[in-house]
Structures are given as structure tokens and as C-alpha cells.
């Protein structure tokens, strides 16, 4: 894993200089220590040799034994590591200003967080499957802005339009049907609020999309009015169905998250929730969108293909500063020194 440390930026002789990965300077210290140890070892060897043999007899009694060659070799290794440490720290000198433009479309996801989304006719649950679908969408978007509207009996903005997909994922994890203030499935309110988010966007895109993730059951609110408003604004609804046609009871959990019972109606009968394909398809068709459903897989891949076909608009342009990399100034000499160190023979033996 790449070490993480804030880059160092400073001015040297009028130039903007920096180190993008200063943590690698630790290797510089290792190389310096290696060089010092090689020097100390050479001095110790010289002292021991002088104590045993008079200096005038060293050549005759210890032919080919070099005191300083190991020191030079260790110094080459140490200096090579020091230079490699500087190279890995990514030294940068000089800057360039570049105009970067980001193109894409605006996408608002309307996520159903009603109690019926707790049903487990798709694993691990409808809501968790919807989270998986949305995470897949966020992973596949390229330059687009995404927002998140969560709804049950009412709707509210969970995340405004942003290109920071990790922030949207963070808001997504906080969605909880038990925390919704009003029960039901008010798709009309969700669609109106999604349109409002799109209309209020700064430098909005030409093409705009609402991705509706829901089981589509027990729709309340004025869905027809909301879909007509989206159609007039040329906003497509791409509906993704979550659930099954056979249906499933809605589990009820206590405050500790433990299963208690299944939801009952006023007559005491267990409520069965089913995917409403017809309702979701009608919403999508009314806005020129489409309905997607994958009972045993992820349908969002098809949604992404549909989004990629839409015309991208310039959503943002800004001037960015790019630092010029100078790691090669240190990496190449460091490699040369290491090769010289390997080529150097510590002791030269005479032929018999």
C-alpha cells in the first residue's frame, strides 16, 4: 500500500519545489546509515590488521586484502539507496497551469426507503440490493454528477449533486427505513424533489436523468403530475425494479435489530409485498425512459449503457496546477551507483 503523507511544498531559488511522497525519505536515512557503517567497519578492520601485522609487511603477508574496497562498496550501496529514496519521494520542480474540463450529465437517484424494502425476496434484502445497484452506478459513472433523494411517505435530499461519489456512498449507508418519518411509498414527491435538485443545479447539463430504485408497491402521491413535469423538462426516468413477482412478507425488527414478526394488516393478516412492474414501467415510459429488472443479477449495467448514450455537457472547468516530476534525476544515478557497487570486488587475490 502506498505510504500516505501530505506533500511538502516550498520555494527554492525562486522555483516551486516539492516532494509528493516525503515518507520515502526514510530510505535516504537507511542509505546514509549503510554508508557510515561501511566506513566504520573499514576503520575497524584497518585497526585490527595494524595490530597484528606491521604496515610495511601487509603487502607481503596479506596480499590482495583491501581495507578500503569494502568501505567504497558499502558507500556506493548507501549513496545509491539515498538517491533511490529521493526518487521514490517524487521530487517535483516547476509547475504548469492547465485548464481542465469535466463533461457529463446530471443524475439524481430516487431511492425507495419504505418498510417494504426490508423484504427478503431478493438477497440479502430489497434495500441492500438497491444499495448494491446504486454503488454499481457510482462506480461506473465517468465525469457525471450524482445526487441522492430518499423517500417513503415523504421525500428529502440525502445528497446534493456532486462528482464526489464517495460522499454519496457515505450518505447511502445512512439510509434506514426505520428512521423515515412517514410510511408509505410517495414516488410523486420523490420525482418532484428530484426535478427540483436538477433544476437548481449550477451549470446544469443538457441531458438529465432520474434513476428510480423501488419495488413500486403502494404508490402514493400525484405520480402522473410528477411524471408529466419531468417529461416537459425532458428528464428521463430510468426505473430499476427491486423485488419479486411472487412476493414476500415484510419483517418487523425491534430496536436491537432482531426479528420480531411479520407486518400485519388491520385484519391481522400477514402483508405480502410484491414488485409492481406495471407501475414502474408506466412511470419510465411516460418520460421517455425505460424499466430495468434483473432478478438474479445487477441491472445497473444496462442503466449505465443508457446513460453513456446521452449527450455530455460541460459541467465544470477550472485551472489546475501540475508539478513537473524530477524523479529521474535521482533514479538513474542511483542505479549506476548500485551497479558499480555490485561490480566492485572487496578483495583482490593474487594468482598463485
C-alpha positions as CSV (number, residue, x, y, z in Angstrom):
1,X,0.0,0.0,0.0
2,X,1.4,3.4,-0.9
3,X,2.5,5.5,2.1
4,X,0.3,8.5,2.8
5,X,1.7,11.7,4.0
6,X,0.9,15.3,3.0
7,X,3.2,16.5,0.2
8,X,5.9,19.0,1.1
9,X,5.8,22.3,-0.9
10,X,8.4,25.1,-0.7
11,X,10.3,27.6,-2.8
12,X,14.0,27.1,-3.7
13,X,15.9,29.7,-5.7
14,X,12.6,31.1,-7.0
15,X,11.3,27.7,-8.1
16,X,8.3,25.8,-6.8
17,X,9.8,22.6,-5.3
18,X,8.0,19.7,-3.6
19,X,8.1,16.1,-2.5
20,X,4.9,14.2,-3.3
21,X,5.8,11.2,-1.1
22,X,8.1,12.5,1.6
23,X,7.7,9.3,3.7
24,X,10.2,7.6,1.3
25,X,12.9,9.9,2.6
26,X,13.3,7.2,5.3
27,X,15.1,5.2,2.6
28,X,17.5,8.1,2.3
29,X,18.3,7.7,6.0
30,X,18.8,4.0,5.6
31,X,21.4,4.6,2.8
32,X,23.2,7.2,4.9
33,X,23.4,4.7,7.8
34,X,24.6,2.0,5.5
35,X,27.4,4.2,4.2
36,X,28.5,5.2,7.7
37,X,28.5,1.5,8.9
38,X,30.7,0.6,5.9
39,X,33.2,3.3,6.8
40,X,33.3,2.3,10.5
41,X,33.8,-1.3,9.5
42,X,36.7,-0.4,7.3
43,X,38.4,1.7,10.0
44,X,37.9,-1.2,12.5
45,X,39.4,-3.7,10.0
46,X,42.4,-1.4,9.4
47,X,42.9,-1.1,13.2
48,X,42.8,-4.9,13.7
49,X,45.1,-5.5,10.8
50,X,47.6,-3.0,12.0
51,X,47.6,-4.6,15.5
52,X,48.5,-8.0,14.0
53,X,50.9,-7.0,11.2
54,X,53.2,-4.2,10.8
55,X,52.1,-1.9,8.0
56,X,55.3,-2.5,6.0
57,X,54.6,-6.2,5.9
58,X,50.9,-6.1,5.0
59,X,51.5,-6.4,1.3
60,X,53.7,-9.5,1.7
61,X,51.8,-11.3,4.4
62,X,48.2,-10.3,3.3
63,X,48.3,-10.0,-0.4
64,X,45.2,-8.7,-2.1
65,X,43.5,-7.8,1.2
66,X,42.0,-4.4,0.8
67,X,40.9,-2.3,3.7
68,X,39.1,0.4,1.8
69,X,37.4,-1.5,-1.0
70,X,34.6,-2.8,1.3
71,X,34.1,0.8,2.5
72,X,33.9,2.1,-1.1
73,X,31.5,-0.7,-2.0
74,X,29.3,0.0,1.1
75,X,29.4,3.7,0.3
76,X,28.3,3.1,-3.3
77,X,25.4,1.0,-2.0
78,X,24.5,3.6,0.6
79,X,24.6,6.5,-1.8
80,X,22.6,4.5,-4.3
81,X,19.9,3.9,-1.7
82,X,19.9,7.6,-0.8
83,X,19.3,8.6,-4.4
84,X,16.6,6.0,-4.8
85,X,15.0,7.3,-1.6
86,X,14.9,10.8,-3.1
87,X,13.5,9.4,-6.4
88,X,10.7,7.5,-4.6
89,X,9.8,10.7,-2.6
90,X,8.8,12.0,-6.1
91,X,10.8,15.3,-6.2
92,X,9.0,18.0,-8.2
93,X,10.4,21.2,-9.6
94,X,8.4,23.7,-11.6
95,X,4.7,24.0,-12.3
96,X,2.4,24.1,-15.2
97,X,-1.1,25.5,-15.2
98,X,-3.7,23.5,-17.2
99,X,-7.3,24.2,-18.0
100,X,-9.3,21.0,-17.2
101,X,-12.9,20.5,-18.3
102,X,-15.3,17.8,-17.0
103,X,-18.1,16.7,-19.2
104,X,-21.1,14.5,-18.2
105,X,-24.7,14.6,-17.3
106,X,-26.7,15.2,-14.1
107,X,-28.1,12.0,-12.5
108,X,-30.4,12.1,-9.4
109,X,-31.1,8.7,-7.8
110,X,-34.5,8.4,-6.1
111,X,-34.2,5.5,-3.6
112,X,-37.2,3.8,-2.0
113,X,-36.6,3.5,1.8
114,X,-40.1,2.4,2.7
115,X,-40.7,-0.6,5.0
116,X,-41.5,-2.9,2.1
117,X,-37.8,-2.6,1.1
118,X,-36.9,-4.7,4.1
119,X,-38.5,-7.8,2.4
120,X,-36.0,-10.6,1.6
121,X,-37.4,-12.0,-1.6
122,X,-34.1,-10.8,-3.1
123,X,-30.9,-11.4,-1.1
124,X,-29.9,-10.1,1.3
125,X,-32.9,-7.7,1.2
126,X,-34.5,-5.3,-1.2
127,X,-32.8,-2.3,0.3
128,X,-29.4,-4.0,0.4
129,X,-29.9,-5.0,-3.3
130,X,-30.8,-1.4,-4.1
131,X,-27.6,-0.2,-2.3
132,X,-25.6,-2.7,-4.5
133,X,-27.3,-1.3,-7.6
134,X,-26.5,2.3,-6.6
135,X,-22.9,1.5,-5.7
136,X,-22.5,-0.1,-9.1
137,X,-23.8,3.0,-10.8
138,X,-21.5,5.3,-8.8
139,X,-18.5,3.0,-9.7
140,X,-19.4,3.2,-13.4
141,X,-20.1,6.9,-13.8
142,X,-17.5,8.9,-15.7
143,X,-17.5,12.7,-15.0
144,X,-21.2,12.8,-14.3
145,X,-22.7,14.5,-11.2
146,X,-24.9,12.4,-9.0
147,X,-27.4,13.2,-6.3
148,X,-29.5,11.1,-3.9
149,X,-33.1,11.6,-2.9
150,X,-34.6,9.2,-0.4
151,X,-38.3,8.6,0.0
152,X,-41.0,6.7,1.8
153,X,-44.2,8.6,2.7
154,X,-42.3,11.8,2.1
155,X,-39.0,12.6,0.3
156,X,-35.9,14.5,1.2
157,X,-32.5,15.2,-0.3
158,X,-29.9,12.9,1.1
159,X,-27.0,14.2,-1.1
160,X,-27.0,17.1,-3.5
161,X,-25.5,16.8,-7.0
162,X,-21.8,16.2,-6.7
163,X,-18.9,14.5,-8.5
164,X,-17.6,13.1,-5.2
165,X,-19.1,9.6,-5.5
166,X,-17.5,8.5,-2.2
167,X,-19.6,11.2,-0.4
168,X,-22.8,9.8,-2.0
169,X,-21.8,6.3,-0.9
170,X,-21.3,7.6,2.7
171,X,-24.8,9.1,2.7
172,X,-26.2,5.9,1.2
173,X,-25.0,3.8,4.1
174,X,-27.1,6.1,6.5
175,X,-30.4,5.2,4.8
176,X,-32.7,3.4,7.2
177,X,-36.4,2.7,6.7
178,X,-37.0,2.7,10.5
179,X,-35.7,6.3,10.5
180,X,-38.1,7.5,7.9
181,X,-40.6,10.0,9.5
182,X,-43.6,8.8,7.4
183,X,-44.6,5.4,6.0
184,X,-45.8,4.7,2.5
185,X,-44.2,5.0,-0.9
186,X,-44.7,8.6,-2.2
187,X,-43.0,8.3,-5.6
188,X,-44.7,11.5,-6.7
189,X,-42.9,13.5,-4.0
190,X,-39.6,11.8,-4.8
191,X,-39.9,12.6,-8.5
192,X,-40.8,16.3,-7.9
193,X,-37.9,16.7,-5.5
194,X,-35.5,15.0,-7.9
195,X,-36.6,17.5,-10.6
196,X,-36.1,20.4,-8.2
197,X,-32.5,19.2,-7.5
198,X,-31.8,19.1,-11.2
199,X,-33.4,22.5,-11.9
200,X,-31.3,24.1,-9.1
201,X,-28.0,22.7,-10.3
202,X,-25.3,25.1,-11.1
203,X,-24.4,24.9,-14.8
204,X,-26.8,22.0,-15.3
205,X,-26.3,19.5,-18.1
206,X,-28.3,19.4,-21.3
207,X,-29.3,15.7,-20.7
208,X,-30.7,14.9,-17.2
209,X,-31.8,11.6,-15.7
210,X,-33.6,10.3,-12.7
211,X,-32.8,6.8,-11.7
212,X,-35.7,5.3,-9.6
213,X,-34.9,2.4,-7.4
214,X,-38.0,0.9,-5.9
215,X,-40.3,-2.1,-5.6
216,X,-43.1,0.2,-6.9
217,X,-45.7,-1.0,-4.5
218,X,-48.4,1.1,-2.8
219,X,-47.6,4.2,-4.8
220,X,-49.0,7.4,-3.3
221,X,-48.8,11.0,-4.2
222,X,-49.6,12.5,-7.6
223,X,-47.3,10.4,-9.8
224,X,-49.0,11.4,-13.0
225,X,-48.4,15.1,-12.3
226,X,-44.7,14.5,-11.4
227,X,-44.0,12.4,-14.5
228,X,-45.7,15.0,-16.7
229,X,-43.4,17.7,-15.2
230,X,-40.3,15.5,-15.9
231,X,-41.5,14.8,-19.4
232,X,-41.9,18.6,-20.1
233,X,-38.4,19.2,-18.7
234,X,-37.0,16.4,-20.9
235,X,-35.8,14.4,-17.9
236,X,-35.9,10.7,-18.4
237,X,-36.8,8.3,-15.6
238,X,-34.8,5.0,-15.7
239,X,-36.7,2.8,-13.3
240,X,-34.9,-0.2,-11.7
241,X,-37.3,-2.8,-10.1
242,X,-36.2,-4.4,-6.8
243,X,-38.2,-7.4,-5.6
244,X,-40.0,-10.4,-7.0
245,X,-43.4,-11.1,-8.6
246,X,-44.2,-13.9,-6.0
247,X,-43.9,-11.5,-3.1
248,X,-42.6,-11.8,0.5
249,X,-43.8,-10.8,4.0
250,X,-42.4,-7.6,5.4
251,X,-40.2,-8.3,8.5
252,X,-40.5,-6.2,11.7
253,X,-37.4,-5.7,13.8
254,X,-37.0,-4.3,17.3
255,X,-34.6,-1.6,18.4
256,X,-31.8,-4.0,18.6
257,X,-32.3,-5.1,15.0
258,X,-33.7,-8.5,16.0
259,X,-36.6,-10.1,14.1
260,X,-39.9,-9.9,15.9
261,X,-42.7,-10.7,13.5
262,X,-44.1,-10.0,10.0
263,X,-46.1,-6.9,9.3
264,X,-49.9,-7.4,9.7
265,X,-52.8,-5.5,8.2
266,X,-55.8,-4.2,10.1
267,X,-57.4,-7.7,10.0
268,X,-54.4,-9.4,11.4
269,X,-53.3,-11.0,8.2
270,X,-49.7,-11.0,7.1
271,X,-49.0,-8.3,4.5
272,X,-47.3,-9.7,1.3
273,X,-45.4,-7.2,-0.8
274,X,-44.7,-7.7,-4.5
275,X,-42.8,-5.9,-7.2
276,X,-45.1,-3.7,-9.2
277,X,-43.6,-3.9,-12.7
278,X,-46.6,-2.2,-14.4
279,X,-46.4,0.9,-12.1
280,X,-42.7,1.4,-12.6
281,X,-42.9,0.8,-16.3
282,X,-45.6,3.4,-16.7
283,X,-43.5,6.0,-14.9
284,X,-40.5,5.3,-17.1
285,X,-42.5,5.2,-20.4
286,X,-44.2,8.4,-19.6
287,X,-40.9,10.3,-19.5
288,X,-39.2,8.5,-22.5
289,X,-37.2,6.4,-20.1
290,X,-37.1,2.6,-19.6
291,X,-37.7,0.0,-17.0
292,X,-34.9,-2.4,-16.0
293,X,-35.1,-5.6,-13.9
294,X,-32.6,-8.4,-13.1
295,X,-33.9,-10.9,-10.6
296,X,-30.6,-12.7,-10.2
297,X,-28.1,-10.0,-11.1
298,X,-27.4,-6.3,-11.2
299,X,-29.5,-4.3,-13.6
300,X,-27.4,-1.1,-13.3
301,X,-25.1,-2.1,-16.0
302,X,-27.9,-1.6,-18.5
303,X,-28.7,1.8,-16.9
304,X,-25.1,2.9,-17.3
305,X,-25.1,1.9,-21.0
306,X,-28.2,4.0,-21.5
307,X,-26.6,7.0,-19.7
308,X,-23.4,6.7,-21.8
309,X,-25.5,7.1,-24.9
310,X,-26.7,10.6,-23.8
311,X,-25.1,13.8,-24.8
312,X,-22.5,15.0,-22.3
313,X,-22.3,18.7,-21.4
314,X,-19.5,20.7,-19.8
315,X,-20.3,20.7,-16.1
316,X,-17.1,22.2,-14.8
317,X,-13.9,23.9,-15.9
318,X,-11.1,25.0,-13.7
319,X,-7.4,25.8,-13.8
320,X,-5.3,23.1,-12.1
321,X,-1.6,23.3,-11.3
322,X,0.5,20.3,-12.3
323,X,4.0,19.8,-10.8
324,X,6.8,18.6,-13.1
325,X,8.2,15.3,-11.9
326,X,12.1,15.1,-11.5
327,X,12.5,11.6,-10.0
328,X,14.7,10.5,-13.0
329,X,17.4,13.0,-11.8
330,X,18.0,10.7,-8.8
331,X,16.8,7.3,-10.0
332,X,19.3,6.9,-12.9
333,X,22.4,8.0,-10.9
334,X,21.2,5.7,-8.0
335,X,21.0,2.8,-10.4
336,X,24.5,3.5,-11.7
337,X,26.0,3.6,-8.2
338,X,24.3,0.3,-7.2
339,X,25.7,-1.4,-10.4
340,X,29.2,-0.1,-9.6
341,X,28.9,-1.4,-6.1
342,X,28.0,-4.9,-7.3
343,X,30.9,-4.8,-9.8
344,X,33.5,-3.8,-7.2
345,X,35.4,-6.8,-5.7
346,X,36.0,-6.2,-2.0
347,X,39.4,-8.1,-2.0
348,X,41.8,-8.6,-4.9
349,X,43.5,-12.0,-4.7
350,X,46.8,-12.6,-6.4
351,X,47.3,-15.6,-8.6
352,X,49.5,-18.3,-7.1
